[in-house]
Amino acid sequence: MNAFLRRFYFVLVGLFLSAPLIVVAGVSVNEKQTLAFPPQGFSLSWYADIFTDAGWRDALLASLVLAILSAALAVSIALPLAWFLWRRIAPWANIFQLLGIAPFTLPPVITALGLLTFWATTGFYGQPWTAVISHAIFFVTLPLVTLSLGFSAIDRSLVEAAATMGADDRTIFRTVVLPLITPYLVSGYAFAFVLSLNEYIVAYMTVGFTMETLPIKIFNALRYGYTPTMASVTVLFVMLAAVIYSLIARYGDLLKLLGANSEEKA
Amino acid sequence: MRREKPATLADYAPLAFPAIMLSVFFVIPFGTMIAVSFFQRQQGGFYTPAFVFDNYERFLSLFFAHVLGFSLMLAVMVAVCCVAIGVPFTYMLTRMSRRAQIAWMVALLSVLSLSEVIIGFAWSTLLSRTAGITNLLVAIGLMEKAVALSPGFPAVLTAMVYQALPYTILVLYPALVRLDPTLTEAARTLGASPLKAFFTVVLPALRTTILATLIMVFIFALGSYLLPQILGRPQHWTLSVLITDQAIYQSNMPFAAAMAVFLVLVTLGMVTLTLFAGRKREAAI
Protein backbone atom coordinates (compact mmCIF):
# COMPACT_ATOMS: atom_id res chain seq x y z
CA MET A 1 0.00 0.00 0.00
CA ASN A 2 2.73 2.43 0.97
CA ALA A 3 4.94 1.48 -1.93
CA PHE A 4 1.93 2.04 -4.14
CA LEU A 5 1.27 5.48 -2.65
CA ARG A 6 4.89 6.42 -3.13
CA ARG A 7 4.90 5.31 -6.75
CA PHE A 8 1.66 7.20 -7.34
CA TYR A 9 3.18 10.38 -5.91
CA PHE A 10 6.29 10.06 -8.06
CA VAL A 11 4.19 9.46 -11.19
CA LEU A 12 2.14 12.55 -10.33
CA VAL A 13 5.21 14.77 -9.92
CA GLY A 14 6.73 13.24 -13.05
CA LEU A 15 3.57 14.00 -15.01
CA PHE A 16 3.50 17.57 -13.73
CA LEU A 17 7.12 18.07 -14.80
CA SER A 18 6.74 16.44 -18.20
CA ALA A 19 3.21 17.45 -19.27
CA PRO A 20 4.12 20.84 -20.79
CA LEU A 21 7.09 19.28 -22.55
CA ILE A 22 4.99 16.45 -23.98
CA VAL A 23 2.49 18.93 -25.40
CA VAL A 24 5.30 21.03 -26.84
CA ALA A 25 6.90 17.94 -28.39
CA GLY A 26 3.52 17.09 -29.93
CA VAL A 27 3.07 20.59 -31.30
CA SER A 28 6.54 20.50 -32.83
CA VAL A 29 5.65 17.75 -35.31
CA ASN A 30 2.54 19.40 -36.77
CA GLU A 31 2.42 19.23 -40.54
CA LYS A 32 0.99 22.72 -41.08
CA GLN A 33 1.83 25.97 -39.35
CA THR A 34 -0.47 25.51 -36.39
CA LEU A 35 0.02 24.86 -32.71
CA ALA A 36 -2.53 22.04 -32.62
CA PHE A 37 -2.37 19.20 -30.14
CA PRO A 38 -2.72 16.29 -30.74
CA PRO A 39 -0.62 17.10 -33.83
CA GLN A 40 -2.29 17.08 -37.23
CA GLY A 41 -0.11 15.00 -39.51
CA PHE A 42 3.54 14.36 -38.90
CA SER A 43 6.49 16.36 -40.09
CA LEU A 44 9.98 17.08 -38.88
CA SER A 45 10.26 20.17 -41.05
CA TRP A 46 10.06 22.47 -38.00
CA TYR A 47 13.27 20.90 -36.72
CA ALA A 48 14.92 21.47 -40.09
CA ASP A 49 13.64 25.04 -39.86
CA ILE A 50 15.97 25.78 -36.94
CA PHE A 51 18.93 25.21 -39.25
CA THR A 52 17.57 26.34 -42.62
CA ASP A 53 15.61 29.47 -41.67
CA ALA A 54 18.14 32.31 -41.52
CA GLY A 55 16.51 34.00 -38.51
CA TRP A 56 16.46 30.88 -36.31
CA ARG A 57 19.91 29.75 -37.45
CA ASP A 58 21.45 33.12 -36.60
CA ALA A 59 19.77 33.09 -33.20
CA LEU A 60 21.02 29.56 -32.52
CA LEU A 61 24.55 30.55 -33.54
CA ALA A 62 24.44 33.71 -31.43
CA SER A 63 23.27 31.71 -28.41
CA LEU A 64 25.91 29.03 -28.86
CA VAL A 65 28.78 31.52 -29.27
CA LEU A 66 27.54 33.50 -26.28
CA ALA A 67 27.26 30.38 -24.10
CA ILE A 68 30.66 28.97 -25.12
CA LEU A 69 32.51 32.25 -24.51
CA SER A 70 30.71 33.40 -21.38
CA ALA A 71 31.04 30.01 -19.66
CA ALA A 72 34.77 30.03 -20.47
CA LEU A 73 35.15 33.53 -19.06
CA ALA A 74 33.16 32.55 -15.96
CA VAL A 75 35.49 29.60 -15.34
CA SER A 76 38.57 31.75 -15.88
CA ILE A 77 37.31 34.12 -13.18
CA ALA A 78 36.28 31.36 -10.79
CA LEU A 79 39.36 29.11 -11.05
CA PRO A 80 42.07 31.51 -9.80
CA LEU A 81 39.71 32.81 -7.12
CA ALA A 82 38.83 29.34 -5.82
CA TRP A 83 42.50 28.32 -5.95
CA PHE A 84 43.59 31.41 -4.03
CA LEU A 85 40.98 30.88 -1.32
CA TRP A 86 42.10 27.26 -0.96
CA ARG A 87 45.85 27.99 -0.97
CA ARG A 88 46.07 31.14 1.11
CA ILE A 89 44.86 32.30 4.48
CA ALA A 90 43.33 35.65 3.62
CA PRO A 91 39.96 36.15 5.30
CA TRP A 92 39.31 39.47 3.59
CA ALA A 93 39.54 37.71 0.20
CA ASN A 94 36.26 35.99 1.07
CA ILE A 95 34.57 39.20 0.05
CA PHE A 96 35.26 38.20 -3.56
CA GLN A 97 33.65 34.83 -2.95
CA LEU A 98 30.60 36.72 -1.73
CA LEU A 99 30.71 38.98 -4.80
CA GLY A 100 30.88 35.90 -7.00
CA ILE A 101 27.79 34.39 -5.41
CA ALA A 102 25.69 37.56 -5.20
CA PRO A 103 24.75 38.00 -8.90
CA PHE A 104 23.07 34.62 -9.02
CA THR A 105 21.37 34.89 -5.63
CA LEU A 106 19.71 38.24 -6.21
CA PRO A 107 16.63 38.38 -8.46
CA PRO A 108 18.03 38.32 -12.04
CA VAL A 109 16.32 41.55 -13.02
CA ILE A 110 18.60 43.42 -10.59
CA THR A 111 21.84 42.16 -12.15
CA ALA A 112 20.34 42.81 -15.56
CA LEU A 113 19.36 46.38 -14.71
CA GLY A 114 22.73 47.08 -13.07
CA LEU A 115 24.54 45.94 -16.21
CA LEU A 116 22.15 47.89 -18.43
CA THR A 117 22.85 51.16 -16.60
CA PHE A 118 26.57 50.36 -16.61
CA TRP A 119 26.83 49.65 -20.35
CA ALA A 120 24.61 52.65 -21.14
CA THR A 121 26.77 54.94 -18.98
CA THR A 122 30.04 53.72 -20.46
CA GLY A 123 28.67 53.97 -23.99
CA PHE A 124 29.11 50.32 -24.96
CA TYR A 125 25.40 49.52 -24.84
CA GLY A 126 24.42 47.04 -27.53
CA GLN A 127 27.88 45.70 -28.38
CA PRO A 128 27.74 41.89 -28.67
CA TRP A 129 30.76 41.35 -26.41
CA THR A 130 29.03 43.12 -23.52
CA ALA A 131 26.64 40.17 -23.38
CA VAL A 132 29.58 37.77 -22.97
CA ILE A 133 30.92 39.69 -19.98
CA SER A 134 27.43 40.15 -18.53
CA HIS A 135 26.66 36.43 -18.71
CA ALA A 136 30.08 35.51 -17.33
CA ILE A 137 29.49 37.70 -14.27
CA PHE A 138 25.91 36.48 -13.88
CA PHE A 139 26.91 32.79 -13.99
CA VAL A 140 30.34 32.93 -12.32
CA THR A 141 28.57 31.56 -9.23
CA LEU A 142 28.21 28.09 -10.73
CA PRO A 143 31.87 27.26 -11.49
CA LEU A 144 32.82 29.05 -8.27
CA VAL A 145 30.60 26.75 -6.22
CA THR A 146 31.62 23.53 -7.98
CA LEU A 147 35.32 24.46 -7.84
CA SER A 148 35.18 25.39 -4.15
CA LEU A 149 33.62 21.98 -3.58
CA GLY A 150 36.37 20.36 -5.66
CA PHE A 151 39.18 22.10 -3.80
CA SER A 152 37.72 21.22 -0.42
CA ALA A 153 37.69 17.55 -1.48
CA ILE A 154 41.44 17.50 -2.21
CA ASP A 155 43.45 15.54 0.32
CA ARG A 156 46.05 18.06 1.46
CA SER A 157 48.61 15.37 2.28
CA LEU A 158 48.90 14.63 -1.45
CA VAL A 159 49.86 18.20 -2.13
CA GLU A 160 52.11 18.21 0.90
CA ALA A 161 53.98 15.19 -0.43
CA ALA A 162 54.58 16.93 -3.74
CA ALA A 163 55.80 20.04 -1.92
CA THR A 164 58.22 18.04 0.24
CA MET A 165 59.73 16.55 -2.86
CA GLY A 166 60.52 20.02 -4.12
CA ALA A 167 57.65 20.84 -6.45
CA ASP A 168 56.74 24.52 -6.63
CA ASP A 169 53.20 25.93 -6.76
CA ARG A 170 53.08 25.88 -10.54
CA THR A 171 54.21 22.24 -10.83
CA ILE A 172 51.86 21.13 -8.07
CA PHE A 173 48.97 22.88 -9.73
CA ARG A 174 49.67 21.27 -13.08
CA THR A 175 50.44 17.74 -11.91
CA VAL A 176 48.36 17.25 -8.76
CA VAL A 177 45.65 19.86 -8.34
CA LEU A 178 44.44 20.21 -11.91
CA PRO A 179 43.79 16.49 -12.52
CA LEU A 180 41.87 16.32 -9.23
CA ILE A 181 39.59 19.27 -9.92
CA THR A 182 39.02 18.67 -13.63
CA PRO A 183 35.61 17.00 -13.09
CA TYR A 184 34.48 20.02 -11.06
CA LEU A 185 35.91 22.38 -13.66
CA VAL A 186 34.03 20.62 -16.44
CA SER A 187 30.72 20.47 -14.56
CA GLY A 188 31.03 24.14 -13.56
CA TYR A 189 31.55 25.00 -17.22
CA ALA A 190 28.64 22.79 -18.26
CA PHE A 191 26.22 24.37 -15.74
CA ALA A 192 27.21 27.87 -16.86
CA PHE A 193 26.96 26.85 -20.53
CA VAL A 194 23.46 25.37 -20.28
CA LEU A 195 22.10 28.25 -18.21
CA SER A 196 23.63 30.86 -20.50
CA LEU A 197 22.00 29.16 -23.46
CA ASN A 198 18.62 29.56 -21.77
CA GLU A 199 19.11 32.99 -20.22
CA TYR A 200 16.73 35.73 -21.31
CA ILE A 201 16.65 38.86 -19.22
CA VAL A 202 20.34 39.76 -18.93
CA ALA A 203 20.84 39.15 -22.65
CA TYR A 204 17.69 41.11 -23.44
CA MET A 205 18.65 44.10 -21.33
CA THR A 206 22.21 44.27 -22.62
CA VAL A 207 21.98 43.39 -26.33
CA GLY A 208 18.24 42.83 -26.85
CA PHE A 209 17.95 45.57 -29.47
CA THR A 210 21.00 44.68 -31.52
CA MET A 211 21.04 40.89 -31.63
CA GLU A 212 18.72 37.96 -31.05
CA THR A 213 19.64 34.97 -28.92
CA LEU A 214 17.32 31.97 -29.06
CA PRO A 215 15.33 32.83 -25.90
CA ILE A 216 14.89 36.40 -27.19
CA LYS A 217 13.80 35.04 -30.56
CA ILE A 218 11.26 32.73 -28.92
CA PHE A 219 9.89 35.59 -26.84
CA ASN A 220 9.54 37.80 -29.91
CA ALA A 221 7.84 34.94 -31.76
CA LEU A 222 5.44 34.60 -28.80
CA ARG A 223 4.34 38.18 -29.30
CA TYR A 224 4.41 38.52 -33.06
CA GLY A 225 3.18 35.21 -34.39
CA TYR A 226 3.39 31.65 -33.20
CA THR A 227 5.19 29.02 -35.24
CA PRO A 228 5.90 25.35 -34.41
CA THR A 229 9.61 26.18 -34.74
CA MET A 230 9.39 27.57 -31.19
CA ALA A 231 8.30 24.14 -30.07
CA SER A 232 11.07 22.33 -31.92
CA VAL A 233 13.69 24.69 -30.43
CA THR A 234 12.26 23.97 -26.96
CA VAL A 235 12.54 20.21 -27.50
CA LEU A 236 16.09 20.67 -28.78
CA PHE A 237 17.02 22.65 -25.66
CA VAL A 238 15.52 20.16 -23.22
CA MET A 239 17.34 17.30 -24.91
CA LEU A 240 20.62 19.22 -24.98
CA ALA A 241 20.35 19.95 -21.25
CA ALA A 242 19.46 16.32 -20.47
CA VAL A 243 22.41 15.03 -22.52
CA ILE A 244 24.87 17.41 -20.85
CA TYR A 245 23.68 16.57 -17.32
CA SER A 246 23.72 12.85 -18.11
CA LEU A 247 27.32 13.21 -19.23
CA ILE A 248 28.19 14.93 -15.95
CA ALA A 249 26.50 12.08 -14.09
CA ARG A 250 28.32 9.54 -16.24
CA TYR A 251 31.82 10.95 -15.77
CA GLY A 252 31.50 12.64 -12.40
CA ASP A 253 29.62 12.23 -9.16
CA LEU A 254 26.45 14.24 -9.79
CA LEU A 255 24.88 13.46 -6.43
CA LYS A 256 27.99 14.61 -4.59
CA LEU A 257 27.98 17.82 -6.64
CA LEU A 258 24.41 18.35 -5.48
CA GLY A 259 25.30 17.88 -1.84
CA ALA A 260 25.18 14.16 -1.01
CA ASN A 261 28.02 12.95 1.19
CA SER A 262 29.80 10.62 -1.21
CA GLU A 263 29.19 7.52 -3.23
CA GLU A 264 29.15 4.99 -0.44
CA LYS A 265 25.35 5.12 -0.34
CA ALA A 266 24.17 2.34 -2.58
CA MET B 1 49.96 21.78 1.28
CA ARG B 2 49.61 24.02 4.27
CA ARG B 3 47.61 27.12 3.76
CA GLU B 4 49.86 30.12 4.10
CA LYS B 5 49.35 33.80 4.43
CA PRO B 6 50.27 35.60 1.22
CA ALA B 7 53.80 36.94 1.83
CA THR B 8 54.83 38.80 -1.30
CA LEU B 9 52.91 40.85 -3.79
CA ALA B 10 53.34 38.04 -6.31
CA ASP B 11 51.29 35.78 -4.03
CA TYR B 12 48.32 38.02 -4.66
CA ALA B 13 48.68 37.77 -8.44
CA PRO B 14 46.06 35.02 -9.00
CA LEU B 15 43.50 37.17 -7.26
CA ALA B 16 44.00 40.08 -9.65
CA PHE B 17 41.88 38.95 -12.58
CA PRO B 18 38.83 37.73 -10.58
CA ALA B 19 38.99 40.80 -8.34
CA ILE B 20 39.14 43.23 -11.26
CA MET B 21 36.36 41.48 -13.21
CA LEU B 22 34.00 41.26 -10.24
CA SER B 23 34.67 44.84 -9.15
CA VAL B 24 34.38 46.43 -12.56
CA PHE B 25 31.47 44.41 -13.88
CA PHE B 26 29.47 43.75 -10.74
CA VAL B 27 30.26 46.25 -8.01
CA ILE B 28 30.44 49.29 -10.32
CA PRO B 29 27.23 48.42 -12.25
CA PHE B 30 25.50 47.91 -8.93
CA GLY B 31 26.75 51.30 -7.77
CA THR B 32 25.72 52.88 -11.06
CA MET B 33 22.23 51.51 -10.57
CA ILE B 34 21.98 52.93 -7.06
CA ALA B 35 23.24 56.30 -8.33
CA VAL B 36 20.74 56.35 -11.19
CA SER B 37 17.93 55.68 -8.74
CA PHE B 38 18.53 59.19 -7.32
CA PHE B 39 18.81 60.85 -10.73
CA GLN B 40 16.30 63.23 -12.18
CA ARG B 41 14.28 61.93 -15.07
CA GLN B 42 14.02 64.10 -18.20
CA GLN B 43 11.35 63.90 -20.86
CA GLY B 44 12.18 61.59 -23.74
CA GLY B 45 13.91 58.84 -21.83
CA PHE B 46 16.99 60.71 -20.63
CA TYR B 47 18.09 61.39 -17.11
CA THR B 48 20.49 63.85 -15.54
CA PRO B 49 22.69 63.46 -12.47
CA ALA B 50 20.98 64.79 -9.39
CA PHE B 51 20.16 63.75 -5.89
CA VAL B 52 16.39 63.55 -5.61
CA PHE B 53 14.04 61.20 -3.84
CA ASP B 54 11.29 61.58 -6.46
CA ASN B 55 11.75 58.04 -7.71
CA TYR B 56 11.35 56.62 -4.24
CA GLU B 57 8.39 58.84 -3.48
CA ARG B 58 6.44 57.13 -6.23
CA PHE B 59 6.40 54.01 -4.04
CA LEU B 60 3.85 55.74 -1.87
CA SER B 61 1.12 55.32 -4.47
CA LEU B 62 -1.77 52.90 -4.14
CA PHE B 63 -0.86 51.25 -7.44
CA PHE B 64 2.63 50.48 -6.25
CA ALA B 65 1.40 49.16 -2.92
CA HIS B 66 -0.91 46.85 -4.85
CA VAL B 67 1.89 45.51 -7.08
CA LEU B 68 4.19 45.01 -4.11
CA GLY B 69 1.48 43.26 -2.12
CA PHE B 70 0.66 41.01 -5.05
CA SER B 71 4.34 40.16 -5.70
CA LEU B 72 4.92 39.19 -2.09
CA MET B 73 1.68 37.20 -1.88
CA LEU B 74 2.46 35.33 -5.11
CA ALA B 75 6.01 34.52 -3.99
CA VAL B 76 4.74 33.26 -0.62
CA MET B 77 2.16 31.03 -2.30
CA VAL B 78 4.74 29.62 -4.71
CA ALA B 79 7.13 28.93 -1.82
CA VAL B 80 4.46 27.19 0.28
CA CYS B 81 3.24 25.01 -2.64
CA CYS B 82 6.78 24.04 -3.63
CA VAL B 83 7.84 23.11 -0.12
CA ALA B 84 4.61 21.17 0.48
CA ILE B 85 5.18 19.12 -2.67
CA GLY B 86 8.97 19.07 -2.44
CA VAL B 87 9.60 17.87 1.11
CA PRO B 88 7.82 14.47 0.87
CA PHE B 89 9.18 14.05 -2.67
CA THR B 90 12.80 14.76 -1.75
CA TYR B 91 12.52 12.62 1.39
CA MET B 92 11.39 9.61 -0.64
CA LEU B 93 13.90 10.38 -3.37
CA THR B 94 16.82 10.17 -0.93
CA ARG B 95 15.62 6.69 0.06
CA MET B 96 15.74 5.42 -3.51
CA SER B 97 18.61 3.70 -5.29
CA ARG B 98 21.57 5.77 -6.44
CA ARG B 99 20.66 5.08 -10.04
CA ALA B 100 17.09 6.33 -9.64
CA GLN B 101 18.31 9.41 -7.78
CA ILE B 102 20.69 10.28 -10.61
CA ALA B 103 17.95 9.84 -13.23
CA TRP B 104 15.58 12.13 -11.31
CA MET B 105 18.32 14.69 -10.72
CA VAL B 106 19.16 14.83 -14.44
CA ALA B 107 15.47 15.41 -15.20
CA LEU B 108 15.13 18.06 -12.48
CA LEU B 109 18.26 19.90 -13.57
CA SER B 110 17.05 19.87 -17.18
CA VAL B 111 13.72 21.44 -16.20
CA LEU B 112 15.49 23.90 -13.90
CA SER B 113 17.74 25.18 -16.67
CA LEU B 114 14.83 25.81 -19.00
CA SER B 115 14.46 29.42 -19.99
CA GLU B 116 11.48 31.24 -18.48
CA VAL B 117 10.50 32.01 -22.05
CA ILE B 118 10.31 28.30 -22.80
CA ILE B 119 8.40 27.48 -19.61
CA GLY B 120 5.97 30.27 -20.36
CA PHE B 121 5.51 29.10 -23.92
CA ALA B 122 5.08 25.45 -22.88
CA TRP B 123 2.44 26.27 -20.26
CA SER B 124 0.59 28.71 -22.48
CA THR B 125 0.38 25.90 -25.04
CA LEU B 126 -0.72 23.35 -22.45
CA LEU B 127 -3.42 25.71 -21.16
CA SER B 128 -4.50 27.02 -24.54
CA ARG B 129 -7.80 26.26 -26.25
CA THR B 130 -6.31 24.74 -29.40
CA ALA B 131 -3.63 22.49 -27.95
CA GLY B 132 -4.42 22.37 -24.25
CA ILE B 133 -5.37 19.71 -21.76
CA THR B 134 -9.03 20.62 -22.08
CA ASN B 135 -8.93 18.92 -25.49
CA LEU B 136 -7.96 15.75 -23.69
CA LEU B 137 -10.93 16.13 -21.33
CA VAL B 138 -13.20 16.67 -24.32
CA ALA B 139 -11.78 13.58 -26.01
CA ILE B 140 -12.62 11.35 -23.04
CA GLY B 141 -16.01 12.98 -22.68
CA LEU B 142 -15.53 14.90 -19.44
CA MET B 143 -16.04 18.30 -21.04
CA GLU B 144 -18.33 19.76 -23.69
CA LYS B 145 -15.79 21.88 -25.52
CA ALA B 146 -12.22 23.03 -25.09
CA VAL B 147 -11.57 26.27 -23.18
CA ALA B 148 -8.54 28.48 -22.63
CA LEU B 149 -7.16 28.30 -19.08
CA SER B 150 -4.73 31.15 -19.55
CA PRO B 151 -4.25 34.03 -19.01
CA GLY B 152 -5.25 34.02 -15.40
CA PHE B 153 -3.98 33.76 -11.86
CA PRO B 154 -4.07 29.92 -11.66
CA ALA B 155 -1.95 29.74 -14.82
CA VAL B 156 0.67 32.10 -13.37
CA LEU B 157 0.78 30.22 -10.08
CA THR B 158 1.02 26.77 -11.72
CA ALA B 159 3.83 27.78 -14.06
CA MET B 160 5.76 29.46 -11.26
CA VAL B 161 5.46 26.36 -9.09
CA TYR B 162 6.67 24.37 -12.09
CA GLN B 163 9.66 26.66 -12.42
CA ALA B 164 10.53 26.68 -8.71
CA LEU B 165 9.86 23.03 -7.81
CA PRO B 166 13.15 21.61 -9.18
CA TYR B 167 14.99 24.41 -7.38
CA THR B 168 13.17 23.57 -4.13
CA ILE B 169 14.09 19.89 -4.43
CA LEU B 170 17.76 20.72 -5.11
CA VAL B 171 17.87 23.01 -2.09
CA LEU B 172 16.26 20.39 0.16
CA TYR B 173 18.35 17.50 -1.14
CA PRO B 174 21.62 17.99 0.82
CA ALA B 175 19.83 18.31 4.17
CA LEU B 176 17.54 15.35 3.56
CA VAL B 177 20.19 13.04 2.17
CA ARG B 178 22.24 13.57 5.33
CA LEU B 179 19.31 12.99 7.63
CA ASP B 180 20.20 10.18 10.01
CA PRO B 181 18.20 7.12 8.82
CA THR B 182 18.36 5.61 12.33
CA LEU B 183 15.90 8.31 13.42
CA THR B 184 13.05 6.85 11.38
CA GLU B 185 14.21 3.31 12.05
CA ALA B 186 13.89 3.95 15.77
CA ALA B 187 10.39 5.33 15.29
CA ARG B 188 9.44 2.33 13.14
CA THR B 189 10.84 -0.12 15.68
CA LEU B 190 8.70 1.53 18.31
CA GLY B 191 5.66 0.86 16.16
CA ALA B 192 5.05 4.07 14.25
CA SER B 193 3.72 3.78 10.70
CA PRO B 194 5.97 5.22 7.97
CA LEU B 195 3.55 8.12 7.57
CA LYS B 196 3.49 8.78 11.30
CA ALA B 197 7.27 8.52 11.48
CA PHE B 198 7.52 11.09 8.70
CA PHE B 199 5.24 13.57 10.43
CA THR B 200 6.44 13.12 14.00
CA VAL B 201 10.16 12.50 13.50
CA VAL B 202 11.35 13.68 10.09
CA LEU B 203 9.40 16.94 9.82
CA PRO B 204 10.31 18.27 13.29
CA ALA B 205 13.98 17.39 12.69
CA LEU B 206 13.83 19.45 9.49
CA ARG B 207 12.04 22.48 10.88
CA THR B 208 14.83 24.99 10.29
CA THR B 209 15.74 23.47 6.91
CA ILE B 210 12.15 23.90 5.80
CA LEU B 211 12.07 27.48 6.99
CA ALA B 212 15.33 28.29 5.18
CA THR B 213 14.05 26.60 2.02
CA LEU B 214 10.79 28.57 2.16
CA ILE B 215 12.76 31.80 2.24
CA MET B 216 15.08 30.75 -0.59
CA VAL B 217 12.19 29.71 -2.84
CA PHE B 218 10.45 32.96 -1.94
CA ILE B 219 13.46 34.94 -3.22
CA PHE B 220 13.62 32.74 -6.32
CA ALA B 221 9.92 33.34 -7.05
CA LEU B 222 10.33 37.08 -6.48
CA GLY B 223 12.73 37.09 -9.45
CA SER B 224 10.26 35.65 -11.94
CA TYR B 225 9.71 38.29 -14.62
CA LEU B 226 8.29 36.59 -17.71
CA LEU B 227 5.70 34.10 -16.48
CA PRO B 228 3.35 36.77 -15.04
CA GLN B 229 3.71 38.61 -18.35
CA ILE B 230 3.07 35.61 -20.61
CA LEU B 231 0.42 33.81 -18.54
CA GLY B 232 -1.20 36.60 -16.57
CA ARG B 233 -3.14 39.79 -17.10
CA PRO B 234 -1.68 43.20 -16.24
CA GLN B 235 -3.09 42.95 -12.71
CA HIS B 236 -0.90 39.86 -12.22
CA TRP B 237 2.32 41.73 -12.95
CA THR B 238 4.97 41.54 -10.28
CA LEU B 239 7.67 43.96 -9.20
CA SER B 240 10.20 42.27 -11.51
CA VAL B 241 7.89 42.74 -14.52
CA LEU B 242 7.30 46.36 -13.56
CA ILE B 243 11.05 47.02 -13.33
CA THR B 244 11.62 45.59 -16.82
CA ASP B 245 8.64 47.51 -18.15
CA GLN B 246 9.83 50.83 -16.72
CA ALA B 247 13.41 50.31 -17.86
CA ILE B 248 12.75 49.12 -21.42
CA TYR B 249 9.33 50.28 -22.55
CA GLN B 250 8.73 53.42 -20.50
CA SER B 251 12.42 54.42 -20.63
CA ASN B 252 12.24 55.55 -17.04
CA MET B 253 15.57 54.27 -15.78
CA PRO B 254 15.65 56.22 -12.51
CA PHE B 255 12.30 54.79 -11.39
CA ALA B 256 13.25 51.27 -12.54
CA ALA B 257 16.53 51.58 -10.61
CA ALA B 258 14.74 52.78 -7.49
CA MET B 259 12.41 49.77 -7.62
CA ALA B 260 15.38 47.47 -8.15
CA VAL B 261 17.15 48.93 -5.11
CA PHE B 262 13.99 48.35 -3.12
CA LEU B 263 13.84 44.74 -4.37
CA VAL B 264 17.48 44.25 -3.31
CA LEU B 265 16.61 45.49 0.18
CA VAL B 266 13.69 43.05 0.45
CA THR B 267 15.94 40.22 -0.78
CA LEU B 268 18.78 41.12 1.58
CA GLY B 269 16.33 41.21 4.46
CA MET B 270 15.25 37.70 3.52
CA VAL B 271 18.84 36.45 3.19
CA THR B 272 19.60 37.81 6.66
CA LEU B 273 16.60 35.90 7.95
CA THR B 274 17.91 32.72 6.27
CA LEU B 275 21.34 33.13 7.84
CA PHE B 276 19.70 33.78 11.18
CA ALA B 277 17.64 30.59 10.82
CA GLY B 278 20.84 28.71 9.92
CA ARG B 279 22.64 30.01 12.99
CA LYS B 280 19.77 28.99 15.22
CA ARG B 281 19.95 25.52 13.71
CA GLU B 282 23.67 25.25 14.47
CA ALA B 283 23.11 26.48 18.00
CA ALA B 284 20.43 23.86 18.47
CA ILE B 285 22.71 20.94 17.58
Interface residues (C-beta under 8 A of the other chain):
Chain A: N2 R6 Y9 F10 V13 G14 F16 L17 A19 P20 L21 V23 V24 G26 V27 T34 L35 A36 F37 P38 S76 I77 A78 P80 L81 W83 F84 W86 R87 R88 I89 A90 A93 F96 L99 G100 A102 P103 T105 L106 P107 P108 V109 I110 T111 L113 G114 L115 L116 T117 F118 A120 T121 I133 S134 A136 I137 V140 R156 V159 E160 A162 A163 I172 V194 L195 N198 E199 Y200 I201 Y204 M205 G208 P215 I216 I218 F219 L222 M230 A231 T234 F237 V238 A241 A242 Y245 S246 A249 L254 L255 L258 G259 A260 N261 E263 K265 A266
Chain B: M1 R2 R3 E4 K5 P6 D11 P14 L15 F17 P18 A19 M21 L22 S23 F25 F26 V27 I28 P29 F30 T32 M33 V36 I85 P88 F89 M92 S97 R98 Q101 I102 M105 V106 A107 L108 L109 S110 V111 S113 L114 S115 E116 V117 I118 I119 G120 F121 A122 W123 S124 T125 L126 S128 T130 A131 G132 I133 N135 Y162 L165 P166 L170 Y173 P174 V177 R178 P194 L195 I219 L222 G223 Y225 L226 I230 S240 I243 T244 A247 I248 M253 A256 A257 A260 L263 V264 T267 V271
